[in-house]
Amino acid sequence: MPSYLKLDRAELERRATKAHERLKKCDICPNNCGVDRLAGQVGLCRAGADVEVASWNLHNGEEPPISGERGSGTIFLSHCTMKCAYCQNWPISQKGNGKSTDASGLAGMMLELKSRGAHNVNFVTPTHYMPQILEALCIAVDGGFDLPIVWNTSGYEVMPALRLLDGIVDIYLPDMRYACDRQAKKYSGVKMYSAYNRAGVKEMFRQVGDLVIDADGIAVRGLIVRHLVLPGGISGTEEIMKFLAEEVSLGVHISLMDQYFPAYRAETMPELARKITPEEYQTAMDIMERYGLHEGWVQEHV
């Protein structure tokens, strides 16, 4: 049974209401813009009161226990709290391509994905729409929604917002993108990334623990950390793996990603204007091994 169905209905509604109130002086991500999104103002992420959705569909390209055989019900949300110079989804995250809907519309998408056989509903880049997602969940539950919730995030989070998700999100799928704040500021336009990211991942682990997979090989609860290997060691793999091994869990599942390519504005930055090499990816795998991190997935780098 998904976590949110174990909550008292009044508590689920209370969380949604409390989250909604934060939009009046928006502080649901580390940018802490303080704008009144309910009055039409927008902050750094450019998101307003309504949800903007780029697409929703069954997706088979996620980690194996997320996609399974029938697919993950992904809902790609427009805009982002970060400004990554190399974002592969930049028309969605930076230009904001998508269509506006309200909580009822979002709930309808969730129910449609369930009817099509999705193993879960996977909110992609959800942080800036957390209040609206909780409102939609209340509506969807009334319609019979009962799939696990996947929180597929950049990992740039604040504790008050994450705590509103405690007992609601079943599977956290955060990035750990950088070990160095200087790199995070230069390439993604965010401040204090490492501190917010590490605190967020620790809180996610506190809530859901190591990954739990059912008899059919499908994830039902737990944490999966994604780490994108960037050229020239920019991502700080050594420090991130050390942190996970020593401060989170040796059982944490890691998705070590090799698919970086110079998208969006990356070609204007010489250090980012190339794919990673097989040697760079092998080094990242060796680091995982050295720190005793054996759970998760690596890719065959060509």
N, C-alpha and C positions, 0 to 999 in steps of 0.2 A: 504494500500500500504506500503511495506517495506520502511524503512528510506532511504536506499541507492538509491532507484529509484526516490526519490525527489531531490537528488543531481544532479547538472550539470555533464554530463559525463566527461567533462574536469577536474572537481574537483575530481571525483573519481579516474581518472588516475593520477592526481597530487599527491593524497594521496599515491597511490600505489608506485609511483616513489620515493617519499620522504622516505617512509618506507624502500624500497629496498636499498636506499643509506646508511641507518643506519647499514646494514649488513657488510659494509666495515670496520667498527670499532664498532662492535656490542655493543649496549647499550639499547636494547629493553626490558630488565628486570633489576631488581635491582642488579643482579650479576655484571653487567657492565664490562664484560670480555675484551672488546676492541679488540677482534680478528677479522681478516678479513675472514668472512665466505664465501665470494664470491671467495676467493683464496684457499679455502679448509681447512682453519683453523677451529677448533671447540673450544668452551669454556666449562664452567662447565656443561651446559645442553647436550653437545655432539652432538648438531644438526649442520648441515652444510648448504650448499646453497640450496639443494633440500629438498622437504618435504618427510618425512618418515611416512607412514600411516600403522597402525596395522590392522585396519578393518574399514569398513563402511557398515551400514545396518540400517534398521528400528528398533527402540528400544522402547519398551513399559514400561520400568522400571524407567523412569524419573518422575518428579513431574507431577500430573494429567494434568495441562494445557499445559505442554510441550509435553507429549506423546499423549494426546488425544485418539481417537479411532484408528487412522491409524498409529501412531507411530512417534517418532522424528527421523529425518535422521541424526544419529550420525556418525561422522567421528573421530575415535580414532587416535590421533597423537602420534608418538613415541617420547621418551625422555621427560624431564621435567626440569624446572628451580629450582625445589626443590628436596631434597634427603630424603624423609620421610622413617624412619626406619620401618614403619608398612604399607607401601604402598600395597594395595590389587591388584594393577595393575603393580607390579614391573617388570614383564618380558617386559612390554611395556615402562614404564617410566624410569626404571633404566638400563635394559639390552639393550633397544632400538630395540626390536623385531618389525619388520615391513618392508615394501617395499618402495623403493625410487620412487618418481614421481616428475614431474615438475608442474608448474601452470596449464598447459593445462590438465594434468591428473587429478589434483584436481578438476578443473572445470567440467570435465566429471563425476566425482563422484557426485558432487552437482546436476548436471542435471539428473543423473540416479535416485538419491533419490527423486527428484521432480516427475519423471515419475512413481515412485512406490507409490506415494500418501503421502509422508511425509508432516507433518504439518509445518516443519521448517528444517533448516540444523543446526546441533548442533556440533560445533567444540569443542572437548574434549581435554583439555590441549593445548590451541592454542597459548599462549603468544609468545613462541620462534619462531613460524612460522607466526607471524602477517603479515610481508611483503609479503610472498608468498600467504597467504590467500587473501590479497587485490588484488594481481595480478590475482589470480584465479577468484575472483568475477567479475572483469572487463570482463574476457573471458566468464564466465557463463552468465552474463547479456546479452551479444550478442547472446547467444543461447536460450534466453527466460526464464532465471532463475528469479523467483520473490517470493521466500519464505523468511520469516523472518530469520535473523541470530541470533543464540544463541551462546553467548561467555561463555563457560563452563570452568571456570578457577580456579586455586588455589588462586587467589586474590593477588598474589605477583607481583605487577605491578608498572610501573613508569609512571609518568604523561605525558611526551612527546609522549609515545606510545599510551596511552589511548586517548589522544586528537586527534590522527590520526583516531580513530574509531568513533569519535563524528559524528552522522548523518549517520552512516553505520550499527552499531550493533543495533538490535532492543531489544534484551533481554539479560541482563547480569545475569549470574548464577555463582557468585563467592563463594568460600569458605571464611569463617572467622574461621581459624583453631586454632589460639592461641591469647591470650591476653598478654602473657609474651614473650619478646624477648629471654630470657634465655631458655625457653622451646622450642621455635622455632629453636634456634641454636642447642640444644642438640638432638632433635628428627627429625629435617628436614634439618639441615645443612645450614640455611639461616640467614642472618644478618638483624637486624632492621625490622623484619617481621611486627610487630604491626603498626609502622608508615607508612610503604608502603601500608599495607593492608587497614588501615583505610582511608588513603588519597585516595586510589584507589576506595574503595566502595563509598565514598562521591562523587567522580567524576562520577562514573557510575550512581549514583542516579541523579546527576545534569543533565546528558545526557538523561536519559530515564524515571525517576520518578518512582512512585509506579506502581505496576503491573496492566496492562489493559487486561481484558479477554473479548473475543467477545461473541456473543449470543450462540455460540456452545460450550462455555467453554474452548476455546483455547487461550493461551497467544499470544498477538500481539505486546506487548511492555512492558518494565518495568524491575524492579530489583527483583530477588529472591536471598536471601542469604542462603547458606548452612552452617550449623554448626554441625560438627561431635563431639558428646560427647565422650571424651576419659576417660579412667580409672583414678580414683583418682583426678579428677578436673584439669587435665593437660591442658585442652583446655581453661580454664578461662571463663566459660559461663557467670558468673555474670558481669564481666567487659564488655564483648562483647555485651550482651543485653542492658546494661546501655548505651553504646555508640550508639547502633542502635536507642534506644528510644529517646535519648537526642540530637543526632547530625545528624541523618539521617531522620527517619520518624516513627511515631507510626503506619503508614499504611504499613510498609515494610513487604513483605511476607518472612517468614522464614521457611526453611525446616530443622527441628530438627532431626538429623540422629542418629539412635541407632545401626547401623550395624557394629560398630567396632569389629574386631577380630584380634588376634595377627598374622599378616601375615609378610612375608619377614623376617626381622631381629628382629622383636619385641620380640620373645621368648628369646633373649639374654639379654633383659632388664626386670628385675623382675616387675617393675611398669607397663609395657605394656603387660606382658605375660598372660593376661586374658581378657575376654569380660567384658563389663560394666554390672553392676547389675541393676535390675529394680529400686532400690532405687536411684541410680545415675541418671538414665534417668528421674525419677519422679522429682528429684530435679531440673533438667534442665527445665522441663515443668513448675514447680512452679515459677522459676525465670522469664521465659517469661511472665507468668501471672502477676507477681508482677510489672513488668515494663510496663504493658499495651499493650503488643505485642500479638495481637490476630489473625493476618492474617498468613496463611501458613499451614503447615502440621506437625503433630506429628505422631509417629508410635506406634503401640501396642507392647510394649516390653515384650518378653517372657523370 
